Amino acid sequence: MRATAQPPAPLLFAVTLVVALFMVVPILVSVMAGLVVNYSSGLKSGLTLRWLAQVWETYGDTVAASLLIAAGSVFATVVLGVPCAYMLARNRSRAARAFEEVLTLPVAVPGLATALALILVYGQMASFRQSFAFILVGHIVFTLPFMVRTVSAAFERGDLVALEEAARTLGASFPQRFLGVLVPAVFPAIVAGCLMVFTLSIGEFNLTWMLRTPLTRTLPVGLADSYASMRIEVGSAYTLVFLAVVLPALWALQTLAAAMQKRYGT
Amino acid sequence: MELERTRIEIVDCAKTYADGTRGLKPTTLTVEPGEVLALLGPSGCGKTTLLRLLAGLEAADPGGRILFGDQDVTARPVEKRNVGMVFQSYALFPQMTVEANIGYGLKVRGVAEAERRRAVGELVDLVRLNGLESKRPAELSGGQRQRVALARAVAVRPRVLLLDEPLAALDAKLKESLRDELAELLRRLGITAVHVTHDQHEAFAIADRLAVMHGGSIVQVGRAETLYRAPTHAFVADFLGRVNRLERDADALARGVVKIGGVEWSCPSRSSDGGVLVRPEDVQLGPHRPDWALATVRHRTFLGERIHLRVEADGQSSLLADVPPDSPFRVGDTVGVWVAPERLIAAMETDA
């Protein structure tokens, strides 16, 4: 519902503008830096796509890797997280609460520590260690609690309990009511969880930085490499690539989530 | 659509929750085939617990038995009990259309598409939802949702129908028109139904018999008129409508009379452990005559179709009289008070 006639509030507008600029300007400057020939002389040096091309050549493969890992994280957190969320929502025992805490740990513990733990345990399994699957596992460990929390909050709602009971009185077996009634009823929450997991996975750096190998890199890790080892224009061009990849994906997911809310909202 | 008429027998069913609270004391109750029985009581009286035991959503404590016809269903899980249930919130599946909601039970039973369509069509006609088949629950009014919930519950041809506060989610005006409609629909289906409510008018309008519950047990079972006119417990009298309580001292008790406003009325013979009850509409007011108690009007409330007068008589606390709107009495007037002997209710206190 949008308010139609609001009195003008110049001060509020000014504050909003300043805050928005404060946040947007660095991004714009960074994008600009990736498109100019020489950052220190600014726009005067002229515009070029040279840096972008260089980034694409050196790090182009990280785009696909990041998108695949994000998609893999979304898939895995849905398959693992939705049943887990249901279990946590229906089981109020102390063990279930403890499990929920443990599940949330990777959010609180620095990614470096999580990564170190994974390396300690699986570091010797060379083919696993050297594959993207290793990074994917790290991302799943990190993103799973976000999916579980979001979806279990939806499962806990009283109307969901009643929906399940209604399906039971109508003779629906557990698989029938879980897939046919409950999952569709919490679908907006699952979409919201996917959006969150996808975003977190695409941007994840510190855990990934520990888990990567020279042959398994993601977008943010490549970004760090380029910042550390190349001209500032190349690093900035990389930011541009990052935005070009992430923004359309986020917009698409957000549109989907909004459509879901509209369709299922009650 | 004619449905099976099943006798329900509840034998010694109690429910103790995991935390030790007693939701229901051992209860025995029979619902006749095709009968609509209301479980009536305030919140926490155990009515919903009893309904959930019938549905199989809760398991009764060991020793209790539930029979549908001559089949013992105590150990049957809810999915296999073949009950239809209408929930307070209706619990309609939000992502499904009206049609899909009504047909859900048939679908999970593997009924063929064509047969399902025919059955759903018949139900849509029955509950008059024609034209709304492809709407989602969010697009329906409260009354329409209630009808979808009912149609969905009876679509699977259940052995018994359970209604948990089916009208509580509606506003007062709608409630009144829908309760007659629901009563009529239940009669047409002919199904044995158990209806939980805290609203006595709803129970009167819908049920053939009422079971009034209090503190986890059934206090009295009977037809509406019987319960209203001859409640065995003060709680029942009080729950079914306004009631005045006439106090009796030891002497009055011993002689079987009520002392009021300078006269003595003889009490009903039924044993009573103290007070005598009288409904406000049974309190007659008029000029003072012999045998009529003398009282003073203390308060007058005009309600449109009725007037409530609060009168005070010697020996009793104040008495509420419900009189027609043409009653001439005003605050301060002295009036004669009369209650026909058969209208005096001798009821037990509830903690029996």
Interface residues (C-beta under 8 A of the other chain):
Chain A: G158 D159 A162 L163 E165 A166 A167 R168 T169 L170 G171 A172 S173 Q176 R177 G180 V181 P184 A185 F187 R263 Y264 G265 T266
Chain B: A55 G56 L57 V78 E79 K80 R81 N82 V83 G84 M85 F87 Q88 S89 A91 L92 F93 P94 Q95 M96 Y104 G105 V108 R109 P137 A138 R152 A153 V156 L162
